[in-house]
């Protein structure tokens, strides 16, 4: 933006700032700076076209901001999965779920198998298979629950801790790559948004997993 156009834009923003608080008589640069930070729209990023252009009615009827969010979150998972595969290529574990189970256990003395599976948002059958593999690899071990004989706890082994010690620097590289070219401020904003979404969806996963889509749509903010 050229200097003159920039100054005109700045003046326009000041008038909006003043109109937002008509009774105020004095202003500070700090307050104006906060206003600009909170009200400026980010530069629009061009959409990467995936569609081939056929059957336009699908895009016309169903394309929306929510649809784009869903597609982009799904794509981000695939990108992250590709980088994680590179980080784990020389490791006895091969999936992000196996890594997630171990890193979760590292922060607890032990957990019941059910609690470990639920914390990692994995279906019961798949979670049980992951635990079996990690026990077979001697990265995790079973413990009897003295208070509840029906519950079996698991804990990470010293071998599992050492493996994480080796893998964590590589996984940190993955985190850096996934964050891409976002500025520190953009990363923090995205983190806050994702945390908000996590609270929304985790409640559904834990407490309303069997509720139908029509009812869940009513819980979403439109």
N, C-alpha and C positions, 0 to 999 in steps of 0.2 A: 504494500500500500504506500502510495506517495505521501510526502509530508503533509501537503494541504488536505488531502482526503483523510489522513490519519487524525489531523487536528479537528476536522469537522466531526468525525466519528466520536472523538473524545468529548467534544462539547455536547453532542447528542446524548451520550451516556450520562454526562453530568446532569442534564435536564431530567432524564429519567430518574436519576438518583435523588434529585431534589423533589420531584413529584411524588416519590414513594414516601416522603416524610414532609408534607406541606407545612406543618406547624414549626418545623425546626428552623432556627435562625442562624446558627453557626455550624460549619462543617469542618471536618479534618481530612487530611490526605489519607490517613489510616482507614477511616470509615469508607471513603470513596474507593480505596484499594480493595477493601473487603467486598464492597458492592460489585465491583468489576469482576472479582474472582468468582463470585457466586452467581452472577447473572449473564456473563458472556457465554455464548454458545461456542462449543469447540468447533474447530475446522472440520467440515464434513469429509469423511474418507470415502472415496469412490468404492462402490460395491463391486466385488470380484464376481463376474458372471459365471454361473455354473450351468444355468438352464440353456438348452439348445434352441429355445424359441418356439417350439411346437406346442400345440394345445394351450394357446395364450389364456384361455378361460381359467386355467388353474391358477396362474399368477394373478390375474385380475380379481378373482374371487377370494383367494386365500392368502395372497401376499400381504404381510403386515409387519410392523416393528417386532411384535411378539414372535412371528414366524422366523424372522431373520435372527433374533436372539437365540432361538432354539437351534437353528441350523449352525450358527457360529459357535455356540457352546459345544455342540457335537463335533464340529471340525477341530476345535481346540483340543478336545480329548484325544482325537486321533493324532494330532501333531505331537502332543505330550507323550502319547504311547510310543510313537516312533523314537523320540529322544530317549525315553526310559529304556527301550529295548537296547539301544546303543550302550547305555550305562551298565546294563546287566549282562552284556554279551559274554563276559568271561566269568560269570558268577554261577553258583549252583542254583540260584533262584532265577526265574525267567519272566515273571510277571509283576506288574505294579501291585496286584493284590497280595502276593506273597511278601513283597517288601512292606506293604502297609500293615500286614498282620504282625510282622517282626518289630517294626518301629513302634507300633502301638504297645506291644508287650514290653518293650524296653522301658516304658514309662510306668509300669505297674509291677508290684511283686509277683502277681499272678492274676489271671482272669478266668472266669468260666468260659467254656467254649462258646456258649450262646452269647455271652456279653461281647466277646472278641469279634464274633461274626457280625453282631448288630452294630458295633462301633465302626466297622468297615463297610457297612451298607451292602453286604453280600447276601445272596439267598442262602438258606440254611444248608442245602445239599452241596452247593458249590463251596461254601465256607468249610464244611466238614472235610471235603476233599483237599482243600488247601492245607488245613491243619494236619491231615494225614501225611501229606508230602513233606511238610516242614519237620514233622516228628521223624519221618524216615531219614531225612537228611541230617538229623541230630541237631537241628537249629532250635528246636522247641521240645519240651518234655511235659508229660502229663503228671498231675498231682491229684491225689485223692482229697476230696472235700470232707473233712472230719465232721462237719456239722450237717451236711446234706450228702448222703451216700449216692443219691441219684445224679449229682452234679460232679462233673470232672473239670478240674482247672488245668490250665497250661501256663508254662512260664518259658521265657527265653533262656537258652543255654549259654554257656561261655563261648561256645563255638558260634552261636548266633550273634552274640554281642560283637565278637571280633569281625564277623562278616559285615555287620553294619558299620563298624569303624572303618573298614576298607571302602564300603560303598557310598557312605555319606558325602565324601568330596565329589564323587561322580554325580550323585543326585543333586548336589548344589549347582553343578554346571548345568544340569537339566533345568533347574529352577530359573537360572539366569537366562537361558535361551528362551524358555517359555514366556518370560516377561518381555522379551523382545526389545523393541526400541521405545517402550513407554518411559516417560520421565518418572522421577521419583514421586511427583505429585499425582500423575496419572495412575501409577501403581497403587498408591494409597487409596485413591478414589475407587478404583476397580476392586480392591480388597474389601472395602467397606460394603460395596454393592453385592459382591459374592457372599460375604458373611450374612447379609440380610436375606439373600435367596436361600442360603444353607439353612437358616433358622426356619424359614417357611416350609421348605421341602422335607427337612428332617422330621418335623412334627407329623407330616403326612406319612412318611416312611415308617415311623415308630408307632404311631397311634391310629392311623387311618388308611392303612395299606390296602384294605379290601373295599374301600369306598369307591363308587363309580365316578367316571370322568365328569358327568354332568354336575354332581354335587361338588367336586373339587374345583370346577370352573368358577363356582359361586364364591369360593374362598379367595380367588385371585383378585388383585387390584387392577381394575380396568382404567 
